[in-house]
Each structure stands twice: as C-alpha cells, then as structure tokens.
Amino acid sequence: MKASDWDARYETAGVWSREPNAWIAATLEHLDPGTAVDLAAGEGRNALWLAGLGWEVTAVDYSAVGLATGKERATELGVDVEWVVADATTWVSPTLVDLVVIAYLQLPAEELSRAIGTAAGYLAPGGTLALINHDRDNLVRGVGGPQDPAVLATVEELTHAASVLDIVECRQVDRVTPNGIAIDVVLVARAH
Ligand SMILES: C[S@@+](CC[C@H](N)C(=O)[O-])C[C@H]1O[C@@H](n2cnc3c(N)ncnc32)[C@H](O)[C@@H]1O
C-alpha cells in the first residue's frame, strides 16, 4: 500500500484505536522513560501512550492523515509528541534514542528488514527495539489482518533482520479478538 492508500483508509475509518497495543503496553510499561521513536505510528496510539508515561516521543509515518489525527489527540490529552511525515524504511533519527516501537508495519520482508536495520542504527547502546506484526501463520490458523503473505512476517525473517542487535525474544503470540485468535509475531531486541 502507498501513503495515499493509508491516507484514504484513515480518512474513512477515523480513529482505529485509542488504546495502545496490549503486547506493546505489557512489554514496555516497566521501562524507565527516555527518548522513543514510534515508527509507522499511524494515528499514534502507542506514541500517545508512551508520551503519557513521560517518554519524549517522535512518531513517524508516511500517512499525513494518520499523524494529523494523532496530533489532535495529543492536544486533547495534553501530551507532547513530535510528528514526522517520512518513510519508515529510510528516515533516520537525528539523535540516538532509547526505544524504537514498530507495530504492524506491513511491508515485504526486504523493506521491513531495511526499516529494522535503519532503526537499529539510531538506537542508543542498551536501547530497546519492540516490534509486533501479523504472523504469516495467521493466514492458515488466525483471524483478520492482511491476506497478502508478502506483508506478513515470520520469526525467522525477523530474527535475521535484527541480527545486528541482541535478541531478547522473537516468537509468535496469540491475540484475542472479537472474531477469534489472531497470530502475531513479536520481537524484542537490544542494542549493544
Ligand atoms: C496497520 S497501521 C499501524 C499503525 C500503528 N503502528 C498502530 O499500531 O496503530 C500501518 C501503518 O504503517 C504505515 N506505513 C506503511 N508503510 C510505511 C512506510 N514505508 N513508511 C512509513 N509508514 C508506513 C501506514 O501509513 C500505517 O499508518
């Protein structure tokens, strides 16, 4: 999908979710706040949640419409987030950051790997990368999510893409939805 396709989706759907992703929240809630990038932030649900915890957050997405909604919600919530319209595979943070969050960036493996590699390059030593995507197994034993296998990730692909980092965990997780169980893949990795 192109940026204009995502813009059109956000224009018609409105706010998708006001809550952070549950796995992201459970994984990151105990970290001490620092600087963070939410890559492919969409409407910024995870960025806004982090900002509310005291993180200094930059939310990056190539959909200006998605980010505009996030910006409005930041004003409503009284939190500060920097909103940057840019391509997640090539954008580079001007400073090293303590945390990069990537949630459901649906790209072919090579492009997702480029985004992860670029992000790894601006993680501070000891910094954390937390990623969650739809797993390719979701097509055969899960519900929802994109139906194009090319934009669904696997443990093997993510392990390879994050090999410059220390991998803490990379595994499938079940996500309960109103329509049944969805199969996600999660990655937590740390910079040396
Ligand atoms: C499924 S949404 C997830 C949004 C958000 N991370 C969340 O969990 O609510 C995928 C997002 O990825 C963004 N995206 C896809 N490819 C991108 C790229 N190459 N550069 C920047 N953003 C991209 C889309 O614009 C969209 O906002």
The ligand as a Tripos MOL2 file, in Angstrom:
@<TRIPOS>MOLECULE
LIG
   27    29     1     0     0
SMALL
NO_CHARGES

@<TRIPOS>ATOM
      1 C1         -1.6120   -1.1210   10.3870 C.3       1 LIG1
      2 S1         -1.0760    0.5390   10.5370 S.3       1 LIG1
      3 C2         -0.3410    0.5100   12.1580 C.3       1 LIG1
      4 C3         -0.3020    1.8580   12.8020 C.3       1 LIG1
      5 C4          0.2070    1.8780   14.2360 C.3       1 LIG1
      6 N1          1.5720    1.4030   14.3450 N.3       1 LIG1
      7 C5         -0.6940    1.1080   15.1520 C.2       1 LIG1
      8 O1         -0.3180    0.0270   15.6010 O.co2     1 LIG1
      9 O2         -1.8050    1.5750   15.4130 O.co2     1 LIG1
     10 C6          0.3450    0.5670    9.4670 C.3       1 LIG1
     11 C7          0.9780    1.9450    9.3320 C.3       1 LIG1
     12 O3          2.2110    1.8210    8.6220 O.3       1 LIG1
     13 C8          2.3710    2.9720    7.8430 C.3       1 LIG1
     14 N2          3.3730    2.6580    6.8050 N.ar      1 LIG1
     15 C9          3.3710    1.6310    5.9250 C.ar      1 LIG1
     16 N3          4.4720    1.6670    5.1650 N.ar      1 LIG1
     17 C10         5.1790    2.7450    5.5810 C.ar      1 LIG1
     18 C11         6.4320    3.3060    5.1880 C.ar      1 LIG1
     19 N4          7.1790    2.7680    4.2240 N.pl3     1 LIG1
     20 N5          6.8580    4.4190    5.8310 N.ar      1 LIG1
     21 C12         6.1070    4.9870    6.8160 C.ar      1 LIG1
     22 N6          4.9230    4.4970    7.2260 N.ar      1 LIG1
     23 C13         4.4800    3.3800    6.6150 C.ar      1 LIG1
     24 C14         0.9820    3.2620    7.3140 C.3       1 LIG1
     25 O4          0.8400    4.5860    6.8720 O.3       1 LIG1
     26 C15         0.1410    2.9340    8.5390 C.3       1 LIG1
     27 O5         -0.0680    4.0880    9.3180 O.3       1 LIG1
@<TRIPOS>BOND
     1     1     2 1
     2     2     3 1
     3     2    10 1
     4     3     4 1
     5     4     5 1
     6     5     6 1
     7     5     7 1
     8     7     8 2
     9     7     9 1
    10    10    11 1
    11    11    12 1
    12    11    26 1
    13    12    13 1
    14    13    14 1
    15    13    24 1
    16    14    15 ar
    17    14    23 ar
    18    15    16 ar
    19    16    17 ar
    20    17    18 ar
    21    17    23 ar
    22    18    19 1
    23    18    20 ar
    24    20    21 ar
    25    21    22 ar
    26    22    23 ar
    27    24    25 1
    28    24    26 1
    29    26    27 1
@<TRIPOS>SUBSTRUCTURE
     1 LIG1         1 GROUP 0 **** ****
